[in-house]
Amino acid sequence: MRGWMIFKRMEDPEPYEIRRFREVAEERGIELRIISPEQFDLIVTRDDRKSILIDGAYEPLPQFLLPRMGAGTTYFALAVIRHLERLGVHTFNSSQSIEVVKDKLYTQQILAESDLPVPKTMLVKYPVNVELVDRQVGFPVVVKTISGSHGNGVFLCEKKANFKDLMELISATKPNVNIILQEFIARSCGRDIRVFVIGGRVVACMERMARDESFKANFSRGGEVRAYEINPEIEWLATESAEILNLDIAGIDLLFDGDHFKICEVNSSPEFQGIESCCGVSIPDEIYNFIKVRLGIF
């Protein structure tokens, strides 16, 4: 089995997930090549098989492609993924689903349209009508950029005064940035659930808890993690979200809301160091197993 993984220019040290994908691929005899978008060149031509180059040279096409840029997927990276899809390369996830999930507002619109429970969400319009925000969403309120991951671009404004100050700062420094507001679910302050879905099946579930007074529970920010029992509601919300958004691989974040849950965010390229540390699962093995089935390799 031969595949490519698209990832941003390699960091030092190599990220945990990339290292795990590489190690498991070597153990299983899978030929995996990690390529950054900057290494590609696209040429639109009728001779499709010679329309994509890596480091200036033509390369045999892989059997599968694993994009691993998530919310950081640029237009150029999306163009590369689309091109490979049209050349017949099996892509997990598709360019369309990655582009949809990058937009947090659009994701919430799609899930709400399908009658799934989501926090009340509002798109910011400048100048911001604070009284309208108070009536429709209320305070405290969560402020988010349209695209982002690892808890970046997410703020909690507990009072109107904090919110006004933040909106004035954003308007003065980045007046064209798109911002959404989301209702604050107090029961879930500093804790949430990450559900990992592969091929329509929940493979692991963990609870994330903030170590300090932060309301963000991300493992990448130092949050604690522990395995969480998968009940029918969690399984249905996670698998239904992935199916609606056409995601083969997904990280579904759920907020505690009384005795039930609301869907906070959906990730197309979820990290998994935390979930592997507490759930006794090998995510790369699960993903490679799924790809083998999809490719008809037994």
Beta strands, then each sheet from edge to edge (+ up, - down):
strand 1: 2-6
strand 2: 31-35
strand 3: 40-42
strand 4: 52-54
strand 5: 57-58
strand 6: 64-67
strand 7: 90-91
strand 8: 121-123
strand 9: 141-145
strand 10: 154-157
strand 11: 179-183
strand 12: 191-198
strand 13: 201-209
strand 14: 224-227
strand 15: 249-257
strand 16: 260-267
sheet 1: 2+ 1+ 6+ 7+
sheet 2: 3+ 4- 5+
sheet 3: 8+ 11- 9+ 10-
sheet 4: 14+ 13- 12+ 15- 16+
end
